[in-house]
Amino acid sequence: MNYKFIFALVATILITSCKSNQTTDPSEEINTIENGLLKSLQVKGESPINLNILDRMAHHKVPGVSIAIVENGVIKWAKAYGIANTNTGQEVDINTLFQAGSISKPLAALSALKLVEEGKLDLDKDVNSYLKNWKIPDSKFTETEKVTLRRLLTHTAGMTVHGFPGYTQKDSFPSIEMVLNGKGNTSAIFVDTIPGSIWRYSGGGYTVMEKLVEDVSELPLEDYMIKNILVPMQMSNSTYDQPLLKSRYANASAAYYGDGTIVEGLWHNYPEQAAAGLWTTPTDLAKYCIEIQNIITDKKKGVLSKDIVEQMLSKDKNNWGLGPSLRWENDSLIFQHGGKNAGFTNDLMAFAYSGNAVVVMTNADNGGKLIGEILRSVSQYYNWGTHQTKIVETISLPIEDLGKFTGTYKLDFQVPDIGDYLIDISIKDKKLFVMDPNNDDSNVLTPQNALKFIDLDKGDEVEFQTTDDAKIGLLWSGRFQFYKVEE
């Protein structure tokens, strides 16, 4: 059966329906949220500043954004902003496809859980007993503990490879076996610690899961997902096809780097479909949220049984479920996941029992900070309590005290392709101004005490130090050590 053909027909009908349904958008509600964006930090004693979404898109160099809100188990509203392709002038609408990045994982996990429900997979059995023409290499780490599906889905299998950079349109496109064997642009995927002993995020583990689903179902992942997951959930605007079919190009957003420039070839391709290969929309991801909410609250039968969904939403190490990350407890339980591919940044968050959810997708590397500002506005409007502005205290320092910190600073290690990583600090408007010529970036640092400073816009924290040999150093965001260069 040609599932892709059938899916295309269903998509045409449902997309048209979706467009017509959006005419009842609660405009006052949307207006309040899109004009109520909040920064991550607020100075104690100052009133919060409400920001406009279009202004913040320009500030963060994010060309396009798409949002969907679920309330009481239905899509309350969806709206898109900005440009999908600056080469053509194509605007983003609510049906514009974005790469989901790692939000691909909890959706793809449904395929494995479906096979568990059908008795074709066991969550706690060694996956090598199912894998066919590729096996997880045996090692000292797998002598007593084995890689299981449960451990793959909860990132506790001890697998290597955190994530994937994708392939340009000019690159050759490797098979999943090539990726697993390290014959693509990432290292081989194997076990390097005892399975079950620690939590460690692994896109490599989800690539093994993808191979497992394909071997057991005898279908490519994209076909299995269409037949068993996407069509039943009416996710008409979603596909795991990699590379994306050319027939969908006109409806897909381009990707954008942090400086706002378009990715050559429009986007990267991801053979690691389960880990990063989903193309979708916030409205379709909202349907996934609603499906899980309806199943767990007994409102309807869905793609999985309630028993399987309850297991999916049970916390393992690091509060991870069988696919999504989990937060809070009992009736307040939240399932969520972020997503980051080259030039795309996204976030999904859903309350399991109350029927509320929000999905935000952007076509930019810089989308994360904008998403945070949107989520704080959404949380405040609906009184969810999930995303709040942090209140910080600041002080003023005399110019002569600030002057002690001006000058050039060097990172304490060499950076590939750069060598010495230098930054320059000067005084501007009674604050410290940091210029990073390596990426043409800058920070404005406000003092919190005599040695500690913070960028109120970007959230970066800097602490200055005096060493035993009277050298001045600084620690950037608790991670990067710099020392002042002697003049």
TANOR-V699992 format. One record per backbone hydrogen bond with DSSP energy under -0.5 kcal/mol. CO is the residue of the C=O (numbers start at 1). NH is the residue of the N-H. E is the energy in kcal/mol with one decimal. If there is no record, write none. Layout:
# TANOR-V699992
co	nh	e
CO	NH	E
CO	NH	E
This chain:
# TANOR-V699992
co	nh	e
1	3	-1.5
2	6	-2.0
3	7	-2.9
4	8	-2.0
5	9	-1.7
6	10	-2.4
7	11	-2.6
8	12	-1.9
9	13	-1.6
10	14	-2.7
11	15	-2.9
12	16	-1.5
13	17	-1.9
14	18	-2.7
15	19	-2.5
16	20	-1.9
17	21	-2.1
18	22	-1.3
20	23	-1.3
21	24	-1.3
22	25	-1.4
25	27	-1.6
26	30	-2.3
27	31	-2.7
28	32	-2.0
29	33	-2.0
30	34	-3.0
31	35	-1.1
33	36	-1.6
34	53	-2.4
37	51	-2.2
40	390	-3.0
42	392	-2.6
43	46	-2.1
48	50	-0.6
51	37	-2.2
52	56	-2.3
53	57	-2.2
54	58	-1.9
55	59	-2.2
56	60	-2.6
57	61	-0.7
57	62	-2.7
58	61	-0.5
61	63	-0.6
63	83	-2.2
64	363	-1.6
65	81	-3.2
66	361	-2.6
67	79	-2.1
68	359	-2.2
69	76	-2.2
69	77	-1.3
70	357	-2.1
71	74	-1.2
74	71	-2.7
74	76	-0.8
77	69	-2.8
79	67	-2.8
81	65	-2.3
82	92	-2.2
84	254	-2.8
85	89	-2.2
85	90	-0.8
90	84	-2.8
90	85	-1.7
93	96	-2.0
97	253	-2.8
98	280	-2.7
100	103	-1.7
101	104	-1.9
102	105	-1.6
102	106	-0.5
103	107	-1.0
104	108	-2.7
105	109	-2.5
106	110	-0.6
107	110	-1.0
108	111	-1.4
108	112	-0.9
109	113	-2.3
110	114	-2.1
111	115	-1.5
112	116	-1.7
113	117	-2.4
114	118	-1.7
115	120	-2.5
115	121	-1.2
116	119	-1.7
122	125	-1.1
122	149	-0.6
123	150	-2.8
125	149	-0.6
126	129	-1.8
127	130	-1.9
127	131	-2.1
139	142	-1.1
140	143	-0.7
141	195	-0.6
146	148	-0.6
147	127	-2.6
148	152	-2.2
149	153	-2.5
150	154	-1.6
151	156	-2.6
151	157	-0.9
152	155	-0.8
153	323	-0.8
155	200	-2.9
156	196	-3.5
158	192	-2.2
158	193	-0.6
161	203	-0.6
161	204	-2.6
162	203	-1.7
167	269	-3.1
168	171	-1.1
172	174	-0.7
175	179	-1.9
176	180	-2.5
177	181	-1.8
178	183	-3.5
178	184	-0.5
179	182	-1.6
180	189	-2.3
186	184	-0.5
188	190	-0.6
190	160	-1.9
190	192	-0.5
194	197	-2.1
198	200	-0.5
202	206	-1.1
203	207	-1.4
204	208	-1.7
205	209	-1.9
206	210	-2.0
207	211	-2.0
208	212	-2.2
209	213	-2.5
210	214	-2.4
211	215	-2.4
212	216	-2.3
213	217	-2.7
214	218	-1.6
220	223	-0.5
220	224	-2.5
221	225	-2.8
222	226	-1.7
223	227	-2.3
224	228	-2.6
225	229	-2.0
225	230	-3.3
226	231	-1.8
229	233	-1.6
230	235	-2.8
231	234	-1.8
234	236	-1.9
235	238	-1.0
239	279	-2.7
245	248	-2.3
246	249	-1.2
248	251	-1.5
249	252	-1.9
251	97	-3.1
255	263	-2.7
256	365	-2.0
257	260	-2.0
261	257	-2.8
263	266	-2.4
265	267	-0.9
266	255	-3.0
269	167	-2.5
271	273	-2.1
272	276	-2.5
273	277	-2.3
276	101	-0.5
278	100	-3.1
279	239	-2.2
280	98	-3.0
281	285	-2.3
282	286	-2.2
283	287	-1.3
284	288	-1.4
285	289	-2.1
286	290	-2.6
287	291	-2.4
288	292	-2.2
289	293	-2.5
290	294	-2.9
291	295	-2.1
292	296	-2.5
293	297	-1.4
294	299	-2.5
294	300	-1.0
295	298	-1.4
304	302	-0.8
305	309	-2.1
306	310	-2.7
307	311	-1.7
308	312	-2.4
309	313	-2.0
311	314	-1.6
312	322	-1.7
316	319	-1.3
317	320	-1.1
319	326	-3.1
320	316	-2.5
321	323	-2.0
324	321	-2.9
325	336	-2.5
327	334	-2.8
329	332	-2.1
330	333	-1.9
333	352	-2.6
334	327	-2.1
335	350	-2.4
336	325	-2.7
337	348	-2.1
339	346	-2.7
341	344	-2.2
343	256	-1.2
344	341	-1.5
345	362	-1.8
346	339	-2.0
347	360	-2.6
348	337	-2.2
349	358	-2.6
350	335	-2.7
350	352	-0.5
351	355	-0.9
355	73	-3.1
356	351	-3.1
357	70	-2.9
358	349	-2.2
359	68	-2.1
360	347	-2.5
361	66	-2.3
362	345	-1.4
364	367	-1.3
365	368	-0.5
366	369	-0.5
366	370	-0.8
367	371	-2.8
368	372	-2.1
369	373	-1.8
370	374	-2.3
371	375	-2.9
372	376	-1.9
373	38	-1.3
373	377	-1.5
374	378	-2.6
375	379	-2.8
376	380	-2.0
377	381	-2.5
378	382	-2.5
379	383	-0.8
379	384	-2.1
379	385	-0.6
390	42	-2.3
390	392	-0.5
392	44	-3.2
398	401	-0.6
398	402	-2.1
399	403	-2.4
400	404	-0.6
401	404	-0.8
402	405	-1.9
403	406	-0.9
407	425	-3.1
408	485	-3.6
409	423	-2.3
410	483	-2.1
415	418	-2.1
415	419	-3.6
418	420	-0.5
419	415	-2.4
420	422	-0.8
421	411	-2.7
423	409	-2.8
424	435	-2.9
425	407	-2.6
426	433	-3.3
428	431	-1.0
431	428	-2.9
432	434	-0.5
432	445	-3.3
433	426	-2.5
433	435	-0.5
434	436	-0.5
434	443	-2.1
435	424	-2.4
435	437	-0.7
436	439	-1.0
436	440	-0.8
436	441	-1.7
441	436	-3.2
443	434	-3.1
443	445	-0.5
444	446	-0.5
445	432	-1.9
446	454	-2.3
447	395	-2.7
451	464	-2.6
452	448	-3.7
452	449	-1.6
453	462	-2.6
454	446	-3.0
454	456	-0.8
455	459	-2.7
460	455	-2.8
461	477	-4.2
462	453	-3.3
463	475	-2.6
465	467	-0.5
465	473	-2.5
467	470	-2.0
471	467	-3.0
471	473	-0.5
472	484	-3.2
473	465	-3.2
474	476	-0.6
474	482	-3.0
475	463	-2.0
475	477	-0.6
476	479	-2.4
476	480	-2.0
479	481	-0.6
480	476	-3.1
480	482	-0.5
481	412	-2.4
482	474	-2.3
483	410	-3.0
